[in-house]
Amino acid sequence: GAVVSQHPSRVICKSGTSVKIECRSLDFQATTMFWYRQFPKQSLMLMATSNEGSKATYEQGVEKDKFLINHASLTLSTLTVTSAHPEDSSFYICSARPPGLNSGNTIYFGEGSWLTVV
Amino acid sequence: SQKIEQNSEALNIQEGKTATLTCNYTNYSPAYLQWYRQDPGRGPVFLLLIRENEKEKRKERLKVTFDTTLKQSLFHITASQPADSATYLCALISGGYNKLIFGAGTRLAVHP
């Protein structure tokens, strides 16, 4: 079964509103989670690294005030798309790596969340 | 600049043949490389990891090679089946947080 869960799997929101996506690690504690977005037929683009208990690290070109990330506990990270616009419509995916000294540990991905802004 | 390149054109093959997908990278020195499968509308699923000191890795019908001189990895699926049809992504670890950076992926279609 899934070890990383995302919710909701699909969401439609109106322009100007905010929407929150949750990412949970089910079988392990994750001090670090990653958020990606993917446009149709394109690759996953890393948006930010979510760190438990501290601020997220954003990739170049990603607006941190637009995409708020909160890593409230060792099993939960949330991504909030604020003041959403139609161009924010995309597939958002989170991932987490089980802890351990081996940096090659398998990374598990959530099933993704489809956001449509109308 | 750093790049991870995969053939953007779809690969169409006949059932039973071997599919070979290519991943080339520049300006990276990865300790290991990973391959994922992604079905439409789903998150990626981990398939194989190969380390820089490993030339080849196998798992059932899958085989991955890693040439750090050529900066290239090849991903093979032998005895391909229509169920193998999906997009296959290669990925490298980069940065202090061990961020996973993906190539664009290659779409594989296996025809009966």
Interface residues (C-beta under 8 A of the other chain):
Chain A: V4 Q6 T32 F34 Y36 Q42 S43 L44 L46 T49 N51 T57 F91 I93 S95 R97 S103 G104 T106 I107 Y108 F109 G110 E111 G112 W114
Chain B: A31 Y32 Q34 Y36 G41 R42 G43 P44 V45 F46 L49 R51 L89 I93 Y97 N98 K99 L100 I101 F102 G103 A104 G105
